[in-house]
C-alpha cells in the first residue's frame, strides 16, 4: 500500500483527499490511499513518518508551509526562492527517510494565469501578503510583471488599500486576490477598491474557489473585466504533486 496525505491544522475539509481518492478510483490505481493528518505542531512530523512507513508523499497546508522547511533534506529552487513548501516527496535510501520540498502553488498559478494574459497586463496589484502571496509574487517576477502588494496594516514594501488612487488602479490592470476575502461563509467580503474604474482591459484573478464566483469576481465582471477563480490552479498543483511523487516528467 502506498500512502499519500495532507498535513496542516485544522483540516476541516480537503480538496486534495477528494481529488486523489477519485483519481485512484477512476484510473484503477490500486493499493493507493490518501489520508488527512491534522498535526497542530510541525514537531509531530518525524513521529508521523515513523508511524506511517507507507507514506510516499505529502501535501502541506496552513500553518506548516514555512515551518516545515527545517525538516527537509532538500528544497527545490522555486520553493527555496518562494520560502514556502506545499508538497513533499518521501523516499527511502538504505533505511533512511529523505524528504524533498516543492512549491506546486507557483506551478498551478502560472499554468492557469498565462493563457489569460494580454499585452496590457504588465502591472499587477496583489491583495494580501500572506503565504499564498509568496508563490504569486514569484510567478509575477518570473513573468516580468511589475506588482504592488496591498495590505490592511502598514507593512514594508506594501501599500494600504486607502493608498490605491485612481491613477494606480488605472495603471495596474491585473488584479490578484490572495486573501480569504469572499470565501465561504464570508461571501460578501472583497478587496476594497473602486470597481467603477475597471473595464474590459482588466483581469481579476481570485485564488479563492469556494464559492466559484466571489464578490470580488462578480464586481469585476460587472465592469467587463475578465475573471478567473482558483479552482484550475488547485487542479494543476495537485497534478504536479502526483508527477513529483511518481517521478513523471
Phi and psi in degrees as a GROMACS rama.xvg file:
@    title "Ramachandran Plot"
@    xaxis  label "Phi"
@    yaxis  label "Psi"
@TYPE xy
-102.108  130.696  UNK-2
-114.48  136.112  UNK-3
-124.597  163.432  UNK-4
-170.389  -179.627  UNK-5
-123.697  128.699  UNK-6
-109.46  142.458  UNK-7
166.011  179.878  UNK-8
-163.319  128.108  UNK-9
-80.626  166.914  UNK-10
-121.353  72.1785  UNK-11
-75.3637  -32.2785  UNK-12
-146.433  154.28  UNK-13
-144.55  114.634  UNK-14
-61.4976  -42.0548  UNK-15
-61.333  -45.8718  UNK-16
-61.5294  -44.2305  UNK-17
-63.2752  -46.0054  UNK-18
-60.3176  -52.1228  UNK-19
-73.6258  -35.3356  UNK-20
-62.0443  -43.9277  UNK-21
-67.0919  -35.6861  UNK-22
-62.5672  -45.9688  UNK-23
-61.0516  -40.2004  UNK-24
-70.4166  -50.5757  UNK-25
-67.8462  -30.6619  UNK-26
-99.2305  5.08933  UNK-27
63.4449  33.6093  UNK-28
-85.5391  107.918  UNK-29
-91.6045  161.162  UNK-30
58.4347  33.0415  UNK-31
-126.587  142.32  UNK-32
-143.845  153.413  UNK-33
-125.185  124.685  UNK-34
-124.244  158.46  UNK-35
-97.6023  133.012  UNK-36
-123.937  86.6459  UNK-37
-75.9248  89.7198  UNK-38
-104.128  123.119  UNK-39
-74.4705  -37.0678  UNK-40
-116.311  129.331  UNK-41
-62.9567  -17.8178  UNK-42
-63.2882  -14.4769  UNK-43
-80.5697  -7.73123  UNK-44
-59.956  -48.4446  UNK-45
-57.0233  -39.9703  UNK-46
-64.5557  -38.0821  UNK-47
-62.4146  -42.2366  UNK-48
-64.2809  -38.5678  UNK-49
-69.1421  -42.0613  UNK-50
-72.7192  -20.6624  UNK-51
-127.695  73.6116  UNK-52
-65.2139  -14.4644  UNK-53
-83.7675  -0.369693  UNK-54
-64.3248  127.762  UNK-55
-115.329  -16.8694  UNK-56
-168.713  150.393  UNK-57
-132.879  142.174  UNK-58
-94.0533  151.543  UNK-59
-127.161  130.436  UNK-60
-129.625  -174.427  UNK-61
-53.6839  135.465  UNK-62
-106.055  27.255  UNK-63
-105.424  4.71095  UNK-64
-63.1469  -26.5858  UNK-65
-101.516  -45.8416  UNK-66
-73.645  -6.67291  UNK-67
-79.395  -15.9309  UNK-68
-54.5633  -40.1712  UNK-69
-72.383  -6.956  UNK-70
-98.4575  -0.158646  UNK-71
-95.9291  145.558  UNK-72
-81.4516  -26.822  UNK-73
-153.32  148.989  UNK-74
-131.877  128.91  UNK-75
-63.3518  158.715  UNK-76
-57.9932  -45.6973  UNK-77
-62.0373  -46.341  UNK-78
-62.8193  -36.3347  UNK-79
-66.0126  -42.4834  UNK-80
-67.7197  -38.5301  UNK-81
-70.7969  -36.2517  UNK-82
84.9813  22.8857  UNK-83
-153.573  144.233  UNK-84
-122.321  135.79  UNK-85
-127.628  7.22791  UNK-86
-148.494  133.649  UNK-87
-129.469  129.19  UNK-88
-94.4405  141.034  UNK-89
-121.045  116.037  UNK-90
-121.312  156.929  UNK-91
-121.746  122.425  UNK-92
-122.21  116.385  UNK-93
51.2494  42.3058  UNK-94
81.832  -1.87715  UNK-95
-102.574  135.164  UNK-96
-85.0638  130.412  UNK-97
-120.099  121.028  UNK-98
-109.988  127.609  UNK-99
-122.144  131.361  UNK-100
-99.6744  144.063  UNK-101
-135.007  163.415  UNK-102
-122.567  99.3796  UNK-103
-86.8098  -9.41761  UNK-104
-59.5185  -43.4159  UNK-105
-62.5764  -44.3954  UNK-106
-60.4598  -47.6142  UNK-107
-63.2133  -41.9804  UNK-108
-65.6566  -47.3317  UNK-109
-62.1378  -44.0842  UNK-110
-64.2178  -33.6445  UNK-111
-87.1614  -23.4988  UNK-112
-83.4302  -44.4172  UNK-113
-54.0173  -41.3058  UNK-114
-65.345  -15.873  UNK-115
-95.4053  -12.9962  UNK-116
-72.2423  137.561  UNK-117
-121.409  173.83  UNK-118
-59.5802  -28.0991  UNK-119
-82.005  -6.95882  UNK-120
-89.591  62.9353  UNK-121
-101.621  -11.5697  UNK-122
-134.912  139.517  UNK-123
-128.464  149.312  UNK-124
-105.469  125.843  UNK-125
-108.498  113.134  UNK-126
-86.4633  117.078  UNK-127
100.284  151.869  UNK-128
-139.107  36.7184  UNK-129
-90.1907  -157.342  UNK-130
-60.772  -40.8738  UNK-131
-64.3852  -32.253  UNK-132
-68.2094  -24.8362  UNK-133
-58.7621  -47.9717  UNK-134
-67.8391  -38.528  UNK-135
-62.0492  -46.5339  UNK-136
-64.4181  -38.0409  UNK-137
-60.3753  -45.1717  UNK-138
-66.8931  -42.9323  UNK-139
-60.583  -42.1699  UNK-140
-63.4411  -40.7311  UNK-141
-62.4386  -36.0922  UNK-142
-88.2098  -1.08073  UNK-143
73.8018  26.9191  UNK-144
-98.7628  119.617  UNK-145
-68.3819  150.137  UNK-146
-147.395  155.177  UNK-147
-119.964  132.978  UNK-148
-90.7191  135.068  UNK-149
-117.752  126.609  UNK-150
-132.549  169.546  UNK-151
-88.5725  -30.1128  UNK-152
-117.845  145.077  UNK-153
-51.9223  126.195  UNK-154
-141.277  140.792  UNK-155
-57.3412  142.687  UNK-156
63.6296  27.8607  UNK-157
-144.704  159.414  UNK-158
-114.327  162.565  UNK-159
-89.4803  157.684  UNK-160
-56.1558  -36.3031  UNK-161
-67.0367  -15.4173  UNK-162
-93.7213  -0.515272  UNK-163
-78.9125  99.0861  UNK-164
-80.5435  167.39  UNK-165
-62.1166  -33.5471  UNK-166
-64.8083  -43.259  UNK-167
-62.6708  -43.9838  UNK-168
-66.3225  -35.1414  UNK-169
-71.3567  -27.0367  UNK-170
-83.2908  -27.2888  UNK-171
-106.703  99.8632  UNK-172
-101.183  6.67045  UNK-173
-114.128  117.142  UNK-174
-115.781  123.74  UNK-175
-126.793  119.774  UNK-176
-95.6662  116.825  UNK-177
-108.657  6.08534  UNK-178
-93.8789  169.997  UNK-179
-80.1029  4.46772  UNK-180
-55.3801  128.928  UNK-181
93.0124  -11.1643  UNK-182
-74.0109  144.945  UNK-183
-53.8108  136.595  UNK-184
-92.8968  2.0853  UNK-185
-90.2911  59.9531  UNK-186
-72.1042  -13.7625  UNK-187
-92.1353  -0.575839  UNK-188
-88.3338  153.215  UNK-189
-166.152  160.514  UNK-190
-58.2913  133.111  UNK-191
-84.9987  90.5761  UNK-192
-130.791  170.035  UNK-193
-86.4052  92.6255  UNK-194
-66.4256  -20.1145  UNK-195
-64.4148  -19.711  UNK-196
-76.5602  -24.659  UNK-197
-65.9246  153.023  UNK-198
-150.926  -164.395  UNK-199
-74.5967  1.03853  UNK-200
-88.675  -7.43371  UNK-201
-92.8365  152.119  UNK-202
-125.29  121.496  UNK-203
-107.881  120.351  UNK-204
-118.04  126.415  UNK-205
-118.561  122.425  UNK-206
-67.4355  -19.7452  UNK-207
-68.446  140.158  UNK-208
-128.241  3.59232  UNK-209
-135.232  94.0815  UNK-210
-77.9562  167.297  UNK-211
-66.0264  -31.5718  UNK-212
-122.455  108.076  UNK-213
-80.6446  170.15  UNK-214
-59.9906  -37.5045  UNK-215
-57.903  -47.9679  UNK-216
-70.0251  -38.5514  UNK-217
-60.8412  -47.2867  UNK-218
-63.442  -39.5336  UNK-219
-68.9266  -41.9189  UNK-220
-64.7098  -36.1329  UNK-221
-62.1094  -23.3588  UNK-222
-92.9847  2.30147  UNK-223
97.7311  1.36336  UNK-224
-72.1367  151.099  UNK-225
-74.2091  145.14  UNK-226
-133.585  154.018  UNK-227
-151.81  131.168  UNK-228
-95.8769  179.6  UNK-229
-89.7315  8.98126  UNK-230
-68.3811  -43.9427  UNK-231
-63.7518  -39.1259  UNK-232
-55.9923  -41.7796  UNK-233
-64.3988  -44.9195  UNK-234
-63.2952  -43.0896  UNK-235
-62.7473  -42.4174  UNK-236
-69.8249  -31.6465  UNK-237
-67.9948  -42.266  UNK-238
-62.3492  -39.7078  UNK-239
-65.4913  -40.5086  UNK-240
-60.0622  -43.9053  UNK-241
-60.2237  -41.6241  UNK-242
-63.7156  -41.1699  UNK-243
-62.6269  -48.4388  UNK-244
-63.9706  -28.394  UNK-245
-112.967  14.9823  UNK-246
53.1534  45.0443  UNK-247
-99.0898  124.339  UNK-248
